Amino acid sequence: MNCVGIDVSKGKSMIAVMRPFGEVVVSPFEVRHTANELSELAGLLKSLDGETRVVMESTGNYHAPVAWLLHDAGLYVSVVNAMLVHDYGNNSLRRAKTDKKDAVKLANYGLDHWLTLPRYIPEEDTRLMLKICYRQYQQYSKVQTMLKNNLISLLDTTFPDANRLFTSPPRADGSEKWVDFVATFWHCECVCGRSEKAFTTQYQKWCRKHGYNFSEDNALDIYASACRHFGVIPKTDTAKLLVEQAISQLQTTSSALAALKQEMQSLAASLPEYPVVMGMFGVGPTLGPQLLAEIGDVRRFHS
């Protein structure tokens, strides 16, 4: 039996082929992640005498093209968790780390765990896209939090507590009432610089334009809050530019998050286990697709 250890890195991999008792079938060599070189590798491995299994670590997106092509060529491919291999065979005082040594280590690990190596099965396109969408959703969520904190910090110098004037939840398109409000009334003087009646009239027009419900009591509360505060930064064109740019970046990110959320919902709804997951207590349209993205295909579990 032959065990192929593949140490994957960005754009290239180190290959080692071993047999039991330390027999080296093929000396370690490097392969670039191109269609031609990976196809040649698959042909070489299929030409070896005896059963051949391929072992590689899960390395994010780096291992995906190698695992997919070798699996598609008909080889037995196993993608293992890096933690399982990390301490394997580390009984040497000198732990020199090289790609060649790592490839040999993976091959020997495969030989020792030959019967229990899990077989790699490529994900369906829908599940793969759902997982990628969720990864992007997580990244954009972090950016949104950073941009929101940045905007609030700026508003503390122009319109303190403006972000606390409204409690409306975000809309389906990602927009939030307080963000839309400060896009127009970015400085407290934009509110208290006019009479209470004039602001109430302008606020009513603003609500109608943006599709928000108007409340006169809410308008009076906003006016009173603006008059209680003062801007550290004067009402200048530069200050307005800073706030507008912060709002623009936040709105763009929020819109992208909303689009990703809708796409995740659409992808998740096409999966057969979607009704079961959505029927769980506490699972809604946001958490459901995230669970499906993290769990993956439940059919791989035996119980």
N, C-alpha and C positions, 0 to 999 in steps of 0.2 A: 504494500500500500504506500501511496505517496501523499505527503501533506505539504501543501504550498502555503508558506507564510508570506503575506504581503503587507509591508509597512507603507502605509499610504500617507502622502503629504500633498501639498497643493501642486497640481499639474504633473506629478510624477510619483512612481512607487518603486520600492526595492523588493525584489522577488527572491525567495529562497525555497528550494525544494528538498525535503528531507524524507528519509525512511527510518524505520526503527533502528535502534542501537547507534544512532549518530551518523548513519550513512548519508553522504551528500550526493544527491542525484544530479542537481544542477547548481553550480556555484552562484552565489548571489549576483544579481544583475539588475540594472535599472531600466524601467519602462516609462515612457512619457504617456500621458493620458490623451492620446490621439486615437482615432478610430483604427488606423492602420496598425499601430504598435500593439494596441490591446487585442485586436483580432489575431495578430501573429502570436501573442502570448497565449490566447485561447487555443490556437492550433497546436502550439508546443505542448501545452499541458494535456490536451486530449490524446497526444501521440505517446504519452508515457505508458509503460507497461504497468498493469495492475490498476486498482481503484485509486482515484485521485480526489482529494478534498482540499478546498481552498479556505484559508482562515485569514481574516483581517479584522482590525479594530473598527468600531464605530467612530467615525471622525467627522461628524456633522455632514456637510455636503461633499466633502472630498472623496469619500469612499464610494459614493452613489454610482458614478459612471462605471467604475471598475466592477463593482458587485453586479450591477445590472447586465453589463455586456457578458461577463463570464457565466452568469446564470442563464442568460439567453442562449449561450453557446452550448448549454447542456451540462455544465459542470456543477458539482455539488459545492455550493458556496455557503460559508457560515460567517456572519458578522457578529462579533462578540463584544461585550462591554469591556472597555479599556481597564476598568478596575479589576476584572477577573484575571487579566494577564499581567497587571502591573507588578505584583509580587511573585509571579511564577518564576522559579529557577534562580532567584536572587540569593544564592548562597556563596557568592564570591565576594572577597573583600574589596576588590576593585570593580565598581559598577560602571564601567565605561559604556556610554550610550552612543551607538552609531546605528545608522539605518540598516546596515548589514546584520549586525547583532540582533536588532529588533525583529528583522524578518525571520532569522533562524529561530529566535525565541518563539515567535508566533507559530512557526511550523512544528516545533517540538511540543508546544502547548496543544496543538491540534492532534498530534500523535497520542499524547497522554489522555486526551479527552475524546478520542475518536468516536466512541459509541454515543456520546451525549452532545455532540456538536449540533446546535440548532440550525435547521436549514433556512437559508435566506429566501424569503418570498417577496418579490417586489409589490409595493402597495398599488392598489387601484388608483387610477388617475384622480378620481373624485376625492379619495381619502388623502392622497398626496397633496392636492391643491388646498384642501381644507387645513391640513397641518401647516403648509407654507403661509396661508392667509393668517392663521392664528399667530405664527411667529412674527409676521409683520405687524399684526394688531398689537402684540405685546411691545414691540419696539416703538410704535407710534404712540402708545399709551404713556410710555416714559417721556417721550418728547413733549406730549401734550401737558403733562404735569409740570415739566420744567418751564414751558412757555406760559402756562397759566400763572405759576408763581412769579415769573418775571413781570407779567402784566400787572399783577396785584401789587408788586413792589413799586412799579412805576406810578400806579394810581395812588399809592400812599403819599406821593409827592404832589399830585394834582387834584385828586378827588378821593380822599380817604374813605374807606368802608363802602365804596361804590359797589364792590362785589357782593356785599351783604344786603343790598336793597331789594333783591328778588329771591324767591325760593322756587321758581319754576324749574322743572327738570329739563334736561336737554331735549331738543326736538329730534325727530328721526333723521334729519339731515346733519345733526351734530351742533347746530347753532344753540346758543344760550342767551337768555334775555338780557342778563347783566352785561354780557360782552357786546351784544348789539346796541345796548343803551349807551355804554361809554364810547362807542364808535361815533356817536353824535354828540353826547354830552360828556366830553373827555376831561373837562375841568369843572370844579365846583362853581366857578364864576359863570359857566354856561347855563347854570340853573339859577343861582341866587343873584345873578347880574340883571335879572328882569323881575317884574312883579309876580306875585303868586298866581294871579289870574292869567297872566300872559304865559307863564310856564305850563299851567294846567292845560291851556288851549293847545300849546305846542306839543305837549306830551300826548294829548289825545290824538292829534294828527299823526304823531310818530307811531303810536300803537296801531292805528288803522293802517298805516303804510306797511308795517312789518307783520301784521296779522296777530297782534297780541290783544288780550282783553284789557279794556281800559277801566280803571277804578279811580274815582276822584279822591277817595281817601288815600289811595296809594300815591297819587300825585302829590298830595299835601305832605305825606310822610317823606317823600323824596326831597321836596323843597325844604322842609325843616331840617333834614339831615345835611343837605348841601350848605345851608346857612350856618349850621353849627361848626362846620369845618372850614379850613382855609388851605390853599395850596402852597406848599413850600416853594415849588417852582412857579414862576409867574406864567400867566397865560400868553405864551409867545408861539410863533410859528414853529420854532425848534422843538418846544415841548409837545406841540400837537403832532409833529412828525414822529417823534419817539413813540408816543402812545399809538398812533395809527399803524406804525410798522409792527409793533408788538401784537396788536389786534389782528392784523393781516396774517401774520405767521400762525397765530393760534387758531384762527378761523380755517385756514387751509388744512392744518393738521386735524382739526376736529371733523372737517368734511371728509378727509381721507379715512379717518377712523369709522365714521358712519357708513361709508361705502364698503369698507372691509367687513363691518358687522353684518350688513345686508347680504353680502356675497357669502359669508360663512353660514348664515341662516339658510340661504338657498341651497348651498352644497350639502349641508347637514340634512336638510329635509328630503334629499334624494336617497339617503342611506336607509337600508331596511330596519336598522335598530333605532332609528330616530324616534318613533312613537313610544318605545319602551323607555328611553332615556328621558324624554320630555314628560313622561308620566310619573317620574320620581318626585318625591316631595322636595320642594324648594328649588327645583330646576325650572328656569325660565328661558326665554328666547336668547338671552345673552350667555348664560352658563351652559345651556345644552350643547350648542356647537363647540364650545371650548372643551367640554368633557369628551365629545366625540373625537376632537382633534388630538387630545392627549392620549386617550385610551387606544385609539386605532380600531382595527378590525377585531371585534370581540370573538369572532369565530376561531381565533388562534388559541383561545383558552379552552382547556379540556373540561373544566368544571366551573 
